[in-house]
């Protein structure tokens, strides 16, 4: 979420005197920018010079004591996801900040107070810099003052303690919310302000905020009871692992991902139970150095269940035995495994095809493959279709006819003679190696489904 912070200035930047040191500090990035520098901005103006900010803030201090705050400063900070979502658009960020200060005015318990009476100025900065307390500096990877990588656009602001008309004292740091009697009257509702700024961002930019980025979630992690914290942390960790591809995980995370998939297969289907020996399966995965074969085998099992296809009585044995066939060429596979791969391939292509095409009929294609003795012609037709869809080639509405154009008896050239056979017949394993990882499970996991054609490198001889 966009985090709004109010600073606690000290030293030369104390807020009990002139704002001049603070303005000078905020202009630090301008020295090397020349005419491209970022000016201050406020509700009505995009190009406010620093000296105007000093005058506007310092000239309004009627009724304030020597040690009273004359202004407040702070920052509005965005996550990497939010900045990427906005394409780091500075105009959008400034417009958002202007709406934030409308909320700022609305959250004071001061009758008749509007944005027109708030004396504020913002300064957009592109960079953040390493400090001595940063781990990268401690480990010697970076030096103090080095620019931090990635998107770091944020906004600093200065807002006057006194209103524009110099009549009202406004403190966003007061602990009072809405008092009507006593020494302090009025107040500021910080929590409502923060929640309002989050809602404002989401509505203003149509941003679908993940639960983990919400103020409510972060507050419960920090201040909630132990049960709430545990549930949030466990859920967050589970989502994080589910959303990463298998090969990106550590061995411990791979084990958690496999366990989640095993549990789903065993208990995720209401009408049936599929007993799996998790110890045997995890031991096999460990023997294979967590290389992903067991994961792909479990995905295949999950897909067979979804398709309503017959399963062997020994489901654990099926998972462990299936691993042995994963890296073998198509022609060396038993027909049952060939059928598996063809069905998964068909499902993948149906999910990726443009809407104008008729869906592939898996039963029709499997029957054709059986009649041809699983000789590979249907697989080659699917490879050819995959290539054509990827290239945007017009292949007619009937995808099934297109796939079956290859003659299964003598493997002659395709009827569509404008393409050479080498364009379509890739090594079989390369054609199907991503399919098992593409099947949606309930934890999601997907791979690149359209396979890139490798260019042959010319060998140079002296």
C-alpha positions in Angstrom: 0.0 0.0 0.0 1.0 3.6 -0.4 2.6 4.4 3.0 2.2 7.9 4.4 4.7 8.8 7.0 5.0 12.0 9.2 8.6 12.7 10.1 10.1 13.7 13.5 12.6 16.3 12.4 15.6 17.0 14.5 18.9 18.9 14.4 19.1 21.6 11.7 15.8 20.3 10.2 13.8 20.9 13.3 10.2 22.0 12.6 10.1 24.6 15.4 11.9 27.3 13.3 12.1 28.1 9.6 11.5 25.4 7.0 14.5 26.7 5.0 16.8 23.8 6.0 14.1 21.3 5.0 13.5 22.9 1.7 17.3 22.9 1.0 17.5 19.3 1.9 14.6 18.4 -0.5 16.4 20.1 -3.3 19.4 17.8 -3.1 18.6 15.9 -6.3 18.3 19.1 -8.3 22.0 19.9 -8.4 22.8 17.6 -11.3 19.5 18.0 -13.2 19.7 21.7 -14.3 16.6 22.6 -16.2 15.2 19.1 -15.8 14.9 19.5 -12.0 11.7 18.7 -10.2 10.0 21.8 -8.8 7.8 21.7 -5.7 4.1 21.3 -6.4 0.8 21.9 -4.6 -2.9 21.7 -5.2 -2.9 24.3 -8.0 0.7 24.6 -9.3 3.2 22.2 -10.7 6.2 24.5 -10.7 6.7 26.1 -7.3 10.3 27.4 -6.6 11.9 26.6 -3.2 12.0 30.2 -2.1 8.2 30.4 -2.5 7.7 27.4 -0.3 9.9 29.0 2.4 7.9 32.2 2.3 4.4 30.6 2.3 5.2 28.3 5.3 7.4 30.7 7.4 5.0 33.7 7.0 2.1 31.8 8.7 3.0 31.4 12.4 0.6 33.8 14.2 -0.2 32.5 17.7 2.6 29.9 17.7 5.1 29.8 20.6 8.9 29.6 20.2 9.0 25.8 20.7 5.8 25.0 18.8 5.9 23.2 15.5 5.7 25.6 12.6 5.2 22.9 10.0 5.1 19.2 9.5 7.0 17.1 7.0 6.7 13.5 5.8 6.6 11.3 2.7 4.3 9.2 0.6 5.9 6.0 -0.5 4.8 3.4 -3.0 5.5 -0.3 -3.4 7.4 -1.7 -6.4 4.1 -3.3 -7.6 2.2 0.0 -7.3 4.9 2.0 -9.2 5.1 -0.7 -11.9 1.3 -0.6 -12.2 1.4 3.1 -12.7 4.3 2.8 -15.2 6.1 5.2 -12.8 4.0 8.0 -14.3 4.9 11.2 -12.4 1.7 13.0 -13.5 -0.5 10.2 -12.0 1.6 10.2 -8.8 1.2 14.0 -8.4 -2.6 13.8 -9.0 -2.8 11.1 -6.4 -1.0 13.3 -3.8 -3.3 16.2 -4.5 -6.3 13.9 -3.7 -4.4 12.7 -0.6 -4.3 16.2 0.8 -8.1 16.6 0.2 -8.4 13.6 2.5 -5.9 15.2 4.9 -8.2 18.2 5.2 -11.3 16.0 5.6 -9.8 14.1 8.5 -9.5 17.1 10.8 -12.3 17.8 13.1 -12.5 21.4 12.1 -15.8 22.7 10.8 -15.6 24.2 7.4 -12.0 23.2 6.7 -11.3 22.4 3.0 -8.3 21.8 0.9 -8.2 25.5 0.0 -7.1 26.3 3.5 -4.3 23.6 3.7 -0.8 25.2 3.1 1.1 22.2 1.6 3.9 21.6 -0.9 5.2 18.3 -2.3 8.5 17.4 -3.9 8.8 14.3 -6.1 12.1 12.3 -5.8 13.3 9.5 -8.1 16.0 7.9 -5.9 16.7 6.4 -2.6 20.2 6.1 -1.1 22.0 3.5 1.0 22.5 4.3 4.7 25.0 3.0 7.1 22.4 0.7 8.7 21.5 -1.1 5.4 22.6 -4.7 5.2 24.2 -4.2 1.8 26.5 -1.5 3.4 27.3 -3.6 6.4 28.2 -6.5 4.1 30.4 -4.2 2.0 28.3 -4.7 -1.2 27.5 -1.0 -1.4 28.7 2.3 0.0 26.7 4.9 2.0 25.2 7.3 -0.5 25.0 4.8 -3.4 21.7 4.9 -5.3 19.4 2.0 -4.6 18.3 -0.1 -7.6 14.7 -0.6 -9.0 11.8 1.9 -8.9 12.0 4.2 -5.9 9.9 7.2 -6.9 8.3 8.8 -3.8 7.0 12.2 -2.6 8.2 14.4 0.3 5.9 17.0 1.6 5.8 20.0 3.9 2.5 21.2 5.3 2.1 24.3 7.4 1.0 24.1 11.1 -1.3 27.1 10.4 -4.0 27.2 7.8 -3.7 29.4 4.7 -5.9 32.1 6.4 -3.5 31.9 9.4 -6.5 31.3 11.8 -6.4 27.5 12.5 -3.8 25.3 14.1 -3.6 22.0 12.4 -1.6 19.1 13.8 -1.7 15.7 12.0 0.4 14.2 14.9 -2.1 15.0 17.7 -3.5 12.0 19.6 -6.9 13.7 19.8 -9.5 12.7 17.3 -12.6 14.7 17.9 -12.6 16.6 21.2 -15.1 19.4 21.7 -13.9 20.7 25.1 -10.6 21.2 27.0 -7.3 22.7 26.0 -7.2 20.9 22.7 -10.3 21.0 20.5 -10.8 19.1 17.3 -8.2 16.5 16.3 -7.0 14.3 13.4 -8.0 10.7 12.6 -4.8 9.2 11.4 -6.1 5.6 11.0 -9.1 6.8 8.9 -6.7 8.9 6.8 -4.4 6.0 6.1 -7.2 3.6 5.2 -8.8 6.4 3.0 -5.5 6.9 1.1 -5.3 3.1 0.4 -8.9 3.1 -0.9 -8.3 6.2 -2.9 -5.3 4.7 -4.7 -7.3 1.5 -5.5 -10.3 3.3 -6.8 -8.4 6.0 -8.6 -6.3 3.6 -10.6 -8.5 0.5 -10.6 -5.8 -1.4 -8.7 -6.6 -4.9 -7.4 -4.7 -4.8 -4.1 -3.5 -8.2 -2.8 -4.6 -8.9 0.8 -1.0 -8.8 2.0 -0.7 -5.2 0.9 -3.7 -3.9 2.8 -3.4 -1.7 5.9 -5.7 -4.1 7.7 -3.5 -7.1 7.0 -0.3 -5.3 8.0 -1.9 -3.9 11.1 -3.0 -7.4 12.2 0.4 -8.8 11.5 2.0 -6.1 13.7 -0.6 -5.7 16.5 -3.0 -8.7 16.2 -3.1 -11.7 18.7 -0.8 -14.7 18.1 -3.5 -16.8 16.3 -4.2 -14.0 13.8 -0.5 -13.5 13.1 0.1 -17.2 12.7 -2.8 -17.6 10.2 -1.7 -14.6 8.2 2.0 -15.7 8.0 1.1 -19.3 7.1 -1.3 -18.1 4.4 1.1 -15.6 3.0 4.0 -18.2 2.9 1.7 -20.7 1.2 0.6 -18.2 -1.5 4.2 -17.1 -2.1 5.3 -20.7 -2.8 2.3 -21.5 -4.9 2.9 -18.4 -7.1 6.5 -19.3 -7.9 7.5 -21.8 -10.5 8.9 -25.1 -9.2 12.5 -24.5 -10.4 12.6 -21.1 -8.6 12.1 -22.7 -5.2 14.5 -23.9 -2.6 14.6 -27.6 -1.8 12.6 -26.9 1.4 10.0 -24.9 -0.5 9.8 -27.6 -3.2 9.0 -30.1 -0.5 6.2 -27.8 0.8 4.8 -27.4 -2.7 4.8 -31.2 -3.2 3.1 -31.8 0.1 0.4 -29.2 -0.8 -0.3 -31.0 -4.1 -0.3 -34.4 -2.4 -2.8 -33.2 0.2 -5.0 -31.6 -2.5 -5.1 -34.8 -4.6 -5.9 -36.9 -1.5 -8.6 -34.7 0.0 -9.5 -32.0 -2.6 -12.1 -34.1 -4.4 -15.3 -34.5 -2.5 -16.6 -37.8 -4.0 -13.4 -39.8 -4.1 -10.2 -40.3 -2.0 -6.9 -41.1 -3.7 -4.5 -42.5 -1.1 -0.9 -41.4 -1.6 2.1 -42.4 0.5 3.7 -39.0 0.9 6.8 -40.5 2.5 7.6 -42.7 -0.5 6.9 -39.8 -2.9 9.0 -37.3 -1.0 11.9 -39.8 -0.7 11.8 -40.3 -4.4 11.8 -36.6 -5.0 14.8 -36.3 -2.7 16.7 -39.1 -4.5 16.1 -37.1 -7.8 17.5 -34.0 -6.1 14.1 -32.3 -6.3 14.5 -32.0 -10.1 10.8 -31.6 -10.8 10.0 -35.1 -12.1 7.9 -36.0 -9.1 6.1 -32.7 -9.4 5.3 -33.3 -13.0 4.1 -36.8 -12.2 1.7 -35.5 -9.6 0.4 -32.9 -12.0 -0.3 -35.6 -14.5 -2.1 -37.7 -11.9 -4.2 -34.6 -10.9 -5.1 -34.1 -14.6 -6.2 -37.7 -15.0 -8.5 -37.3 -12.1 -10.0 -34.1 -13.5 -10.5 -35.9 -16.9 -12.4 -38.7 -15.1 -10.0 -41.3 -16.5 -9.4 -44.7 -15.0 -6.7 -44.9 -12.4 -4.6 -47.8 -11.3 -5.3 -49.2 -7.8 -1.8 -48.4 -6.6 -1.9 -44.6 -7.1 1.4 -44.1 -5.3 3.1 -46.7 -7.6 1.6 -44.9 -10.6 3.2 -41.6 -9.6 6.6 -43.2 -8.9 6.6 -45.3 -12.1 5.4 -42.4 -14.3 8.7 -40.6 -13.5 10.6 -43.3 -15.4 8.9 -42.3 -18.6 9.2 -38.5 -18.4 12.5 -38.2 -20.2 12.1 -41.0 -22.7 11.3 -40.3 -26.4 7.7 -40.7 -27.5 8.3 -43.9 -29.5 9.7 -45.7 -26.4 6.6 -44.9 -24.2 3.8 -47.4 -23.5 0.6 -46.5 -25.2 -1.1 -45.4 -21.9 1.6 -42.8 -21.3 1.4 -41.7 -25.0 -2.3 -41.2 -24.5 -1.6 -39.1 -21.3 0.7 -36.8 -23.2 -1.6 -36.3 -26.2 -4.5 -35.5 -23.9 -2.5 -32.9 -21.9 -1.2 -31.4 -25.2 -4.7 -31.1 -26.5 -5.9 -29.4 -23.3 -3.0 -26.9 -23.5 -3.7 -26.0 -27.1 -7.5 -25.6 -26.4 -6.6 -23.1 -23.6 -4.4 -21.1 -25.9 -6.3 -21.1 -29.2 -8.0 -17.9 -30.4 -11.8 -17.8 -29.8 -12.6 -18.1 -33.5 -11.4 -21.7 -33.8 -13.4 -24.8 -33.0 -12.0 -26.6 -30.0 -10.0 -29.7 -30.5 -11.9 -33.0 -29.8 -9.6 -35.0 -27.5 -11.6 -38.3 -27.9 -11.5 -38.0 -31.7 -7.8 -37.4 -31.7 -7.0 -40.2 -29.3 -9.2 -42.6 -31.4 -7.2 -41.6 -34.4 -3.9 -42.1 -32.6 -5.1 -45.6 -31.5 -6.1 -46.5 -35.1 -2.6 -45.4 -36.2 -0.9 -47.5 -33.5 0.3 -44.3 -31.6 2.9 -43.9 -34.4 3.4 -40.3 -33.6 1.5 -38.7 -36.5 -1.2 -37.1 -34.2 1.6 -35.7 -32.0 3.3 -34.2 -35.1 0.0 -32.7 -36.2 -0.4 -31.1 -32.7 3.2 -29.8 -33.0 2.3 -28.4 -36.4 -0.8 -26.8 -35.0 1.1 -25.3 -32.0 3.6 -23.7 -34.4 0.9 -22.3 -36.7 -1.1 -20.8 -33.8 2.1 -19.2 -32.5 2.9 -17.7 -35.9 -0.7 -16.5 -36.4 -1.1 -18.5 -39.5 -4.7 -18.9 -40.8 -5.3 -22.6 -40.6 -9.1 -22.8 -41.1 -11.7 -23.3 -38.4 -11.5 -27.1 -38.0 -8.4 -27.7 -35.9 -9.1 -31.4 -35.7 -8.9 -31.7 -39.5 -5.7 -29.7 -39.5 -4.1 -32.0 -37.0 -5.1 -35.1 -38.8 -3.8 -34.0 -42.2 -0.6 -35.9 -41.6 -0.9 -39.3 -43.1 -0.2 -41.8 -40.3 0.6 -44.7 -42.7 3.7 -43.5 -44.5 4.6 -40.1 -42.8 4.5 -38.3 -46.1 4.7 -34.5 -46.3 1.7 -32.6 -45.0 -1.1 -31.6 -47.3 -0.3 -27.9 -46.6 2.8 -27.9 -48.8 3.6 -24.3 -48.1 5.3 -25.5 -44.9 8.2 -27.8 -44.8 8.0 -30.7 -42.4 11.0 -29.4 -40.5 8.9 -26.4 -39.5 6.6 -28.6 -37.5 8.4 -31.7 -36.3 10.4 -30.7 -33.3 12.0 -33.3 -31.0 9.2 -34.9 -29.2 10.4 -34.3 -25.7 10.9 -30.6 -26.3 7.3 -30.4 -27.6 5.8 -31.9 -24.5 8.3 -31.1 -21.7 6.3 -28.0 -20.5 2.9 -29.6 -20.8 2.7 -31.4 -17.4 3.9 -28.3 -15.7 1.2 -26.3 -17.4 -1.8 -28.2 -16.1 -3.7 -26.1 -13.6 -3.7 -27.6 -10.1 -5.0 -26.2 -7.0 -2.0 -24.8 -6.2 -1.3 -23.0 -9.5 1.9 -23.7 -11.4 2.5 -22.9 -15.0 5.3 -22.8 -17.5 5.8 -21.3 -20.9 3.5 -23.3 -23.2 4.5 -22.2 -26.6 7.9 -23.5 -27.3 10.5 -21.3 -28.9 12.2 -22.6 -32.0 16.0 -22.8 -31.5 18.2 -21.3 -34.2 21.0 -23.4 -35.4 24.4 -21.9 -34.9 26.7 -21.9 -37.9 30.1 -23.4 -37.2 33.0 -21.5 -38.5 36.0 -23.3 -39.7 39.4 -21.6 -40.2 
